[in-house]
Amino acid sequence: MSAKNAKPRKTSKLNDEAIKAQREFETYGTFYDRDVRGLRVRVGVHRSTWEYYRQYRKGGSKVKTLRHVLGHFPEMNTITARKEAEKIAGKIADGVATPGKKEATLFSVAWDRYLAHLERKATEKGKPPRWRDRAKRLGDKIILPVFEKWTLIELSKSPAAIADFHAVTTKKNGPVSANHCARLIRACYRRETRLDRTLPPQLPTSAVDFNKEEASQDALDFKDFPKWRKAWDKIEDAPIRKAYHLFCLLSGVRPGEGARLRWSNVRDNEQSFTIPTAKAGKDIVLPASPEIMAVLRMAREATYKGHHEVKIADLVFPGCAQISAREALPARGNQLRHTYRTICADLEIDDLISHFLMGHAPAGINQRYVATLILQNGPAMRTAQERISKRIVNLLGLTLGGHDDAPLVPDVPNRETNRKKSKAAAPARVA
């Protein structure tokens, strides 16, 4: 509305007695204060509300409208209302005024930016955006249905609502998912505070009592190995899946690392394989025992029909990215990694060697030195890897060769024989 057509505002010096009189005589309407520009009181039938209303320009942009509810009369008197209005006027002058509800950032908008940030971080590290995908699933299923239309300012000013949301999610989706959702809301808000200085510094999750979490250390007991072997034998129609689970058990790699292993990471002549961009952020070269090489050959010779979701052509175990959580085995996924660590302890493998074989950084050693130390301890690691593989195979009752009634794979030459052979190209996996 132009200044020519704008109706002049009626201003007066507001005070408590005048407002009381207007309420008693039922003089309803909006009354502006003469002393503080933008301060007004809206006298209604049920209550009277103090507001700060101001139109201003920011950075030469179009006119912005700011409207803040300061409080209600008589709980907030005239003197207090003037002080609060002057605080907002000072923020406008400093360029840090809190935006109005129409201009405030919605949580859904901030959430999309945060997901893009997670994907960008994964791409920079050369890893698939696994945490971004997990966060998106939690957001679509749990977080956004509740807070999609909330502004970030409303989130910061409603810690009780976030605490109630965490409690309800704990009962409905479990304590771990509830903690993840609260952490995601907190991380999203923190990132937005780096982009918007007008956001309150108080975190939305300040009132959340996070559930206690303990990492699972479940491992396969030695007496349960025959049971695991029996369940493993039942996976008859999917040799790729059989090879994947046995490889994870023999090598102790993380489920995701095994599922992302490529044939370009396997060195047949060197009897080794590489975990690219492992959890520590570095490529880790690990020795492969004859048993591990036999499992890799099993995967190479298996027939794979392909799947529309598998976009990488040279995966060793295609289609196994989620199978560790679905297979009907007594132990799977990280439980196999814990079992590997138990075997190391039973064989009295040196802690430093077992840490290196599992891609861990021992306490007090920086991750960037792990790759160098692994190279220096190569012979000892290979000896330990062979001992671990033999123990696991014996516990399972498997014989890697052609002499078992149900052999795992054809005869596998030992490492010395492989070194004497010519460097022929490895046979291609059947498509």
C-alpha positions as CSV (number, residue, x, y, z in Angstrom):
1,M,0.0,0.0,0.0
2,S,1.5,3.4,-1.0
3,A,1.9,6.2,1.5
4,K,-0.7,8.3,-0.4
5,N,-3.5,5.8,0.2
6,A,-2.4,4.7,3.6
7,K,-4.7,5.5,6.5
8,P,-3.0,7.6,9.2
9,R,-2.5,5.7,12.4
10,K,-4.0,7.1,15.6
11,T,-1.3,7.3,18.2
12,S,-1.5,8.2,21.9
13,K,0.7,7.8,24.9
14,L,-0.4,4.4,26.2
15,N,-0.6,3.7,29.9
16,D,-2.2,1.0,32.0
17,E,-5.2,3.2,33.1
18,A,-6.1,4.0,29.5
19,I,-6.1,0.4,28.4
20,K,-8.2,-0.6,31.4
21,A,-10.7,2.2,30.5
22,Q,-10.9,1.0,26.9
23,R,-11.6,-2.6,28.1
24,E,-14.3,-1.4,30.5
25,F,-16.0,0.8,27.9
26,E,-15.6,-2.0,25.2
27,T,-13.6,0.2,23.0
28,Y,-12.1,-2.5,20.9
29,G,-9.3,-2.0,18.3
30,T,-5.6,-1.5,17.8
31,F,-3.9,1.4,19.5
32,Y,-0.3,2.6,18.8
33,D,2.1,4.0,21.3
34,R,3.4,7.5,20.7
35,D,6.6,7.0,22.6
36,V,7.9,3.7,21.0
37,R,7.5,3.4,17.3
38,G,5.9,0.1,16.3
39,L,4.5,-0.8,19.7
40,R,0.8,-1.4,19.7
41,V,-1.9,-3.0,21.8
42,R,-4.8,-4.9,20.4
43,V,-7.8,-4.7,22.7
44,G,-10.2,-7.5,22.0
45,V,-13.3,-9.1,23.6
46,H,-11.4,-11.7,25.5
47,R,-7.9,-10.3,26.0
48,S,-5.5,-7.5,25.1
49,T,-2.3,-8.3,23.4
50,W,0.9,-6.3,23.1
51,E,2.6,-6.5,19.7
52,Y,5.6,-5.0,18.0
53,Y,4.8,-4.2,14.3
54,R,7.5,-2.8,11.9
55,Q,8.2,-2.6,8.2
56,Y,11.8,-2.2,7.2
57,R,14.3,-3.0,4.4
58,K,17.2,-5.4,4.7
59,G,20.2,-5.2,2.3
60,G,18.3,-3.1,-0.2
61,S,15.7,-5.9,-0.7
62,K,11.9,-5.4,-0.7
63,V,10.1,-4.2,2.4
64,K,9.9,-6.8,5.1
65,T,7.2,-6.9,7.7
66,L,7.9,-7.9,11.3
67,R,5.2,-8.7,13.8
68,H,6.0,-10.1,17.2
69,V,3.7,-10.8,20.1
70,L,5.3,-9.4,23.2
71,G,2.7,-10.5,25.8
72,H,-0.8,-9.9,27.2
73,F,-2.2,-7.1,29.3
74,P,-2.4,-6.9,32.3
75,E,0.3,-9.6,32.9
76,M,2.7,-7.4,30.9
77,N,2.3,-3.7,31.8
78,T,3.1,-0.7,29.6
79,I,6.6,-0.1,30.9
80,T,7.7,-3.7,30.3
81,A,6.1,-3.7,26.8
82,R,8.1,-0.6,25.9
83,K,11.3,-2.3,27.0
84,E,10.7,-5.4,25.0
85,A,9.8,-3.4,21.9
86,E,13.0,-1.3,22.2
87,K,15.0,-4.6,22.3
88,I,13.5,-5.7,19.0
89,A,14.1,-2.2,17.5
90,G,17.8,-2.5,18.5
91,K,18.1,-5.9,16.8
92,I,16.6,-4.4,13.6
93,A,19.1,-1.6,13.7
94,D,21.9,-4.2,14.2
95,G,20.6,-6.4,11.3
96,V,19.9,-9.4,13.5
97,A,16.2,-9.1,13.9
98,T,14.3,-12.4,14.3
99,P,12.3,-12.9,11.1
100,G,8.5,-13.0,11.2
101,K,6.7,-16.2,10.9
102,K,6.2,-15.8,7.1
103,E,9.9,-15.4,6.6
104,A,11.2,-17.8,9.3
105,T,12.9,-21.0,8.0
106,L,10.7,-24.1,8.2
107,F,12.2,-27.3,9.5
108,S,11.4,-29.1,6.3
109,V,13.6,-26.6,4.3
110,A,16.4,-26.9,6.8
111,W,16.1,-30.7,6.7
112,D,16.6,-30.8,3.0
113,R,19.7,-28.7,3.3
114,Y,21.0,-30.9,6.0
115,L,20.5,-34.1,3.9
116,A,22.4,-32.4,1.0
117,H,25.2,-31.6,3.5
118,L,25.4,-35.3,4.6
119,E,25.5,-36.5,1.0
120,R,28.2,-33.9,0.1
121,K,30.4,-35.1,3.0
122,A,30.1,-38.7,2.0
123,T,31.0,-37.9,-1.6
124,E,34.1,-35.9,-0.5
125,K,35.3,-39.0,1.4
126,G,34.5,-41.3,-1.6
127,K,31.9,-43.3,0.3
128,P,28.3,-44.0,-0.4
129,P,25.9,-41.7,1.6
130,R,24.8,-44.5,4.0
131,W,24.1,-42.1,6.9
132,R,22.3,-39.7,4.7
133,D,20.0,-42.5,3.5
134,R,19.4,-43.7,7.1
135,A,18.6,-40.1,8.1
136,K,16.2,-39.7,5.2
137,R,14.3,-42.8,6.2
138,L,14.0,-41.7,9.8
139,G,13.0,-38.2,8.7
140,D,10.3,-39.4,6.3
141,K,8.9,-42.0,8.7
142,I,9.2,-40.3,12.1
143,I,10.5,-36.7,12.2
144,L,8.8,-34.9,9.3
145,P,5.2,-36.1,10.0
146,V,5.5,-34.2,13.3
147,F,7.8,-31.2,12.7
148,E,7.5,-30.6,8.9
149,K,5.7,-27.3,9.2
150,W,7.4,-26.0,12.4
151,T,9.8,-23.1,12.1
152,L,13.3,-23.4,13.6
153,I,12.4,-20.7,16.1
154,E,9.4,-22.6,17.3
155,L,11.6,-25.7,17.7
156,S,14.1,-23.8,19.8
157,K,11.3,-22.3,22.0
158,S,9.6,-25.7,22.5
159,P,12.1,-28.0,24.2
160,A,9.2,-29.7,26.1
161,A,7.6,-30.7,22.7
162,I,10.9,-32.2,21.6
163,A,11.2,-34.1,24.8
164,D,7.7,-35.5,24.5
165,F,8.4,-36.5,20.9
166,H,11.5,-38.4,22.1
167,A,9.5,-40.2,24.8
168,V,6.7,-41.2,22.3
169,T,9.3,-42.3,19.7
170,T,11.0,-44.4,22.3
171,K,7.9,-46.4,23.0
172,K,6.8,-46.6,19.4
173,N,10.1,-47.1,17.5
174,G,12.6,-48.1,20.1
175,P,15.2,-46.2,22.2
176,V,17.9,-46.2,19.6
177,S,15.7,-44.8,16.8
178,A,14.4,-42.1,19.3
179,N,18.0,-41.1,20.1
180,H,18.9,-41.0,16.4
181,C,15.9,-38.7,15.7
182,A,16.8,-36.3,18.5
183,R,20.4,-36.2,17.4
184,L,19.4,-35.5,13.8
185,I,17.1,-32.6,14.9
186,R,19.9,-31.2,17.0
187,A,22.5,-31.5,14.2
188,C,20.1,-29.9,11.6
189,Y,19.5,-27.0,14.0
190,R,23.2,-26.5,14.7
191,R,24.0,-26.4,11.0
192,E,21.3,-23.8,10.4
193,T,22.7,-21.6,13.2
194,R,25.8,-21.3,11.1
195,L,23.7,-19.9,8.3
196,D,21.3,-17.8,10.2
197,R,22.5,-15.6,13.1
198,T,19.0,-14.7,14.2
199,L,18.2,-18.2,15.4
200,P,18.2,-18.6,19.2
201,P,21.3,-20.3,20.6
202,Q,19.2,-22.6,22.7
203,L,19.1,-26.1,21.2
204,P,15.6,-27.7,20.7
205,T,16.8,-30.9,22.4
206,S,18.0,-29.2,25.6
207,A,15.3,-31.0,27.6
208,V,15.8,-34.5,26.0
209,D,17.0,-37.2,28.3
210,F,18.7,-39.6,25.8
211,N,18.2,-43.3,26.3
212,K,21.2,-45.3,27.4
213,E,22.8,-47.2,24.6
214,E,25.2,-50.1,24.8
215,A,27.0,-51.5,21.7
216,S,26.1,-55.2,21.2
217,Q,29.0,-57.6,21.7
218,D,27.1,-60.7,20.8
219,A,29.3,-63.3,19.2
220,L,28.9,-66.9,18.1
221,D,29.7,-69.4,20.8
222,F,32.1,-72.2,19.9
223,K,29.5,-74.8,20.5
224,D,27.1,-73.1,18.1
225,F,29.4,-73.2,15.1
226,P,27.8,-76.5,13.8
227,K,24.4,-74.8,14.2
228,W,25.6,-71.9,12.1
229,R,27.0,-74.3,9.5
230,K,23.7,-76.1,9.3
231,A,21.8,-72.9,8.7
232,W,24.4,-71.7,6.2
233,D,24.1,-74.9,4.2
234,K,20.4,-74.2,3.8
235,I,21.2,-71.2,1.6
236,E,21.4,-73.4,-1.5
237,D,19.9,-71.1,-4.1
238,A,22.2,-68.2,-3.5
239,P,26.0,-69.1,-3.6
240,I,26.8,-65.3,-3.6
241,R,25.1,-64.9,-0.2
242,K,26.8,-68.0,1.2
243,A,30.2,-66.8,0.1
244,Y,29.5,-63.3,1.6
245,H,28.6,-64.5,5.1
246,L,31.5,-66.9,5.2
247,F,33.9,-64.2,3.9
248,C,32.7,-61.9,6.7
249,L,33.3,-64.6,9.3
250,L,36.8,-65.6,8.0
251,S,38.0,-62.0,7.5
252,G,36.3,-60.1,10.3
253,V,35.4,-57.2,8.0
254,R,32.4,-55.0,8.7
255,P,29.2,-56.0,6.8
256,G,29.2,-52.9,4.7
257,E,32.9,-53.2,3.8
258,G,32.4,-56.8,2.6
259,A,29.3,-55.8,0.6
260,R,31.2,-53.0,-1.1
261,L,34.3,-55.1,-1.9
262,R,35.2,-55.1,-5.7
263,W,37.2,-57.5,-7.8
264,S,39.7,-54.6,-8.4
265,N,40.4,-54.7,-4.6
266,V,41.4,-58.4,-4.7
267,R,45.0,-59.4,-5.5
268,D,45.2,-63.1,-6.4
269,N,48.9,-63.2,-6.8
270,E,49.6,-61.3,-3.6
271,Q,47.0,-63.2,-1.7
272,S,45.5,-60.0,-0.3
273,F,42.5,-57.7,-0.5
274,T,41.9,-54.1,0.1
275,I,39.2,-52.4,2.1
276,P,38.8,-49.0,0.3
277,T,38.0,-45.9,2.3
278,A,37.4,-48.0,5.5
279,K,35.7,-46.5,8.5
280,A,39.0,-44.9,9.4
281,G,39.0,-43.1,6.1
282,K,42.0,-44.9,4.7
283,D,42.5,-47.9,2.3
284,I,43.5,-50.9,4.4
285,V,45.4,-53.9,2.7
286,L,44.7,-57.2,4.5
287,P,46.3,-60.6,3.9
288,A,44.0,-63.3,2.5
289,S,44.4,-66.9,3.8
290,P,43.9,-69.8,1.4
291,E,40.5,-70.3,3.0
292,I,39.5,-66.7,2.3
293,M,40.8,-67.0,-1.3
294,A,38.7,-70.1,-1.7
295,V,35.6,-68.2,-0.6
296,L,36.4,-65.4,-3.1
297,R,36.7,-68.1,-5.9
298,M,33.4,-69.4,-4.8
299,A,31.9,-65.9,-5.4
300,R,33.7,-65.5,-8.7
301,E,32.4,-68.8,-10.1
302,A,28.8,-68.2,-8.9
303,T,26.1,-67.3,-11.4
304,Y,24.5,-63.9,-10.7
305,K,21.4,-62.8,-12.7
306,G,21.7,-59.2,-11.7
307,H,19.4,-56.8,-9.9
308,H,18.0,-53.4,-10.9
309,E,19.3,-51.8,-7.6
310,V,22.9,-53.0,-8.1
311,K,24.5,-50.3,-10.2
312,I,28.2,-51.3,-9.6
313,A,29.3,-54.0,-12.1
314,D,32.4,-55.5,-10.4
315,L,31.2,-56.1,-6.9
316,V,32.5,-59.4,-5.3
317,F,29.2,-59.9,-3.5
318,P,26.5,-58.1,-5.5
319,G,23.1,-57.7,-3.9
320,C,24.4,-58.3,-0.3
321,A,24.3,-54.7,1.0
322,Q,21.2,-55.4,3.2
323,I,21.4,-59.2,3.5
324,S,23.3,-59.2,6.7
325,A,20.2,-58.0,8.5
326,R,17.8,-60.4,6.8
327,E,19.5,-63.8,6.6
328,A,18.2,-66.6,8.9
329,L,21.5,-67.3,10.5
330,P,22.3,-67.7,14.3
331,A,24.9,-64.9,13.8
332,R,25.2,-62.4,11.0
333,G,26.5,-58.9,10.3
334,N,28.6,-57.4,13.1
335,Q,28.1,-60.6,15.2
336,L,30.4,-62.4,12.8
337,R,33.0,-59.6,13.3
338,H,32.7,-60.1,17.1
339,T,33.1,-63.8,16.6
340,Y,36.3,-63.1,14.6
341,R,37.6,-61.1,17.6
342,T,36.7,-63.9,20.0
343,I,38.8,-66.3,17.9
344,C,41.7,-63.9,18.0
345,A,41.5,-63.9,21.8
346,D,41.2,-67.6,22.0
347,L,44.3,-68.1,19.8
348,E,46.2,-65.5,21.9
349,I,46.8,-63.4,18.8
350,D,48.7,-60.2,19.7
351,D,46.3,-57.3,20.4
352,L,48.1,-55.0,18.0
353,I,47.9,-57.6,15.2
354,S,44.2,-58.4,15.8
355,H,43.5,-54.6,15.8
356,F,45.2,-54.3,12.4
357,L,43.4,-57.3,11.0
358,M,40.1,-55.8,11.9
359,G,41.0,-52.3,10.6
360,H,41.0,-50.7,14.1
361,A,43.3,-48.0,15.3
362,P,44.8,-49.1,18.6
363,A,44.5,-46.6,21.5
364,G,47.1,-43.9,21.3
365,I,47.9,-44.4,17.6
366,N,46.6,-41.9,15.0
367,Q,44.5,-43.4,12.2
368,R,46.9,-42.0,9.5
369,Y,49.7,-44.2,10.8
370,V,47.6,-47.4,10.7
371,A,48.3,-48.2,7.0
372,T,52.1,-47.8,7.5
373,L,52.1,-50.1,10.6
374,I,50.1,-52.7,8.8
375,L,52.7,-52.9,6.0
376,Q,55.5,-53.2,8.6
377,N,53.6,-56.1,10.4
378,G,52.7,-57.9,7.2
379,P,54.3,-61.3,7.8
380,A,53.0,-61.5,11.3
381,M,49.5,-60.5,10.2
382,R,49.5,-63.2,7.4
383,T,50.5,-65.9,9.9
384,A,47.8,-64.8,12.3
385,Q,45.2,-64.6,9.5
386,E,46.0,-68.2,8.5
387,R,45.7,-69.5,12.0
388,I,42.3,-67.7,12.5
389,S,40.9,-69.1,9.2
390,K,42.0,-72.7,10.0
391,R,40.4,-72.5,13.4
392,I,37.1,-71.2,12.0
393,V,37.0,-73.8,9.3
394,N,37.6,-76.6,11.8
395,L,34.9,-75.3,14.1
396,L,32.5,-75.2,11.1
397,G,33.5,-78.7,10.0
398,L,34.4,-77.5,6.5
399,T,37.2,-78.9,4.4
400,L,38.5,-76.5,1.7
401,G,39.4,-79.0,-1.0
402,G,38.0,-81.9,-2.9
403,H,38.0,-84.4,-0.1
404,D,34.9,-83.4,1.9
405,D,31.6,-85.1,1.2
406,A,30.2,-81.6,0.4
407,P,33.2,-79.5,-0.6
408,L,33.0,-75.8,-0.4
409,V,34.9,-75.1,-3.6
410,P,37.3,-76.9,-5.9
411,D,40.9,-77.5,-4.7
412,V,42.6,-74.2,-3.9
413,P,46.4,-74.1,-4.5
414,N,48.4,-72.8,-1.6
415,R,50.2,-69.4,-1.6
416,E,53.6,-70.8,-2.6
417,T,52.2,-72.5,-5.6
418,N,50.4,-69.4,-6.7
419,R,53.6,-67.4,-6.6
420,K,55.3,-69.8,-9.0
421,K,52.4,-69.5,-11.5
422,S,52.4,-67.0,-14.3
423,K,50.4,-63.8,-13.8
424,A,47.4,-64.9,-15.9
425,A,44.3,-62.9,-15.9
426,A,41.7,-64.0,-13.3
427,P,38.6,-65.7,-14.8
428,A,35.7,-63.4,-15.2
429,R,32.6,-64.0,-13.1
430,V,29.7,-65.5,-14.9
431,A,27.2,-62.7,-15.6
